[in-house]
Amino acid sequence: MKNTLSKSVLFILILAVSGCSKPVRITEGKIKRETLAFAPKVTGRVLKIYVKEGDFVKRGDTLAMLDVPEVNAKLSQAKGAVKAAGAQRDMAKHGATANQLTQLRAKKMGITEQFKFAEKSFSRAKAMFADSMMTPQAFDEALAKYNGAKAQLTAVNAEYNEAVNGIRPETRTAALGQAEQALGVLQEVEVALSERYIIATNDMQVETISLRIGELATAGFPLFNGYLPNTTYFRFTIPESKIGNFKKGENIEVNVLYNKEKLKGKIQTVKQLTRYADVTAAYPSYEIEEAVYEVKIIPDDMNAAEKLLVNATIIL
């Protein structure tokens, strides 16, 4: 009787202790992959999209084409500027043409005759003014005509000598600089025109396409988002009280909940998180004063890991 009573009391104590003990929490994590986004460098309207969500694209593939009419207009302007600057450069390089030299000679002869006439008239005017046979007003008019003819002759001689002897080196350098500047503007516009095509810079599996045909894509807006191949890893957030159980380089096994698959991997990094909001486990358990750490595990079988769903829950 006493033995039966003792066993009953012991059984009740065991149940009481079991009922008061805290449940064992399972450490949960998430399946992650490195992401990548492709964005246009110029603003334009989406004209064509060559891929679909879920497609695997390779580096160099064309993802989309934008309509950028402003760049076409700037291209025409840049081509015109290049032609004009090139003509100025060639003219400075080769100097005046034969017809231009003929025109300058005739102009020089005409102005020379005008100067000689003005010089003779001024000589007579001086003699008459000295004998008081000319008024001061008339003398001043003769002097002004003489000085004007002299200035014209000086100008046409300089123009003729420049045409015969060639353009100054400074003028040639300036014309060459203007031509190179115009060519640089043309190259810049051509680069902007090529940017209407959005080209994949890495292999990637397309996850989302943010815009559709006809919508406006602004410069820098991520139009394509996706995952880089062979970058799957397992991420756990561990409180400070339990982080001592995880060591860098340690082999570990995780269980995938949705397909009951088990995968082995190695702990690559253990680093502290800067914000508690970065915790991704469904039921995090830690004290408010505790630091929280991220444990990153690289799977041994990357091919098998690549088939798993992103953000699916895993447990240790």
QUIKAZI-V31251 format. One line per field, one symbol per residue. ss: DSSP state (@ for helix, = for strand, . for the rest). psi: psi as a letter, one per 40 degrees, with the letter a starting at -180 (. if undefined). burial: 1 if it has 24 or more other ideal C-beta (glycine too) atoms within 12 Angstrom, else 0. A space follows every 10 residues. Layout:
# QUIKAZI-V31251
ss=???
psi=???
burial=???
This chain:
# QUIKAZI-V31251
ss=.@@@@@@@@@ @@@@@@@@@@ .......=== ==..=====. ...======. .....==... .======.@@ @@@@@@@@@@ @@@@@@@@@@ @@@@...@@@ @@@@@@@@@@ @@@@@@@@@@ @@@@@@@@@@ .....@@@@@ @@@@@@@@@@ @@@@@@@@@@ @@@@@...@@ @@@@@@@@@@ @@@@@@@@@@ @@@@..===. ...======. .....==... .======... ..=======. ..@@@..... ======.... .========= ==...@@@.. .......... .========. .@@@@@.... ..===.
psi=dddddddddd ddddddddde iiihihhiai hiihiiihii eihihhdihe iiheihiihe ihdihihgdd dddddddddd dddddddddd dddeaiiddd dddddddddd dddddddddd dddddddddd efeiiddddd dddddddddd dddddddddd ddddeiiidd dddddddddd dddddddddd ddddeehhhh eihihhdihd iiheihhihe hhdhiahiif ehihhihhid eeeeehihei iihihhddef ihiiahhdih ihieideehe idgihiidei ihihhhhhid gdddddeihi eihii.
burial=0000000000 0000000000 0000001111 1111011111 1111111010 1000001000 0011111100 1000100100 1100100110 0100000000 0001000100 1000100100 1100100000 0000000010 0100010010 0010010001 0010001000 0000100110 0100110010 0110111111 0101111111 1000001000 0011111100 1111111110 0110010000 0101110000 0010111101 0010000011 1001000000 1111111110 0000100101 011111
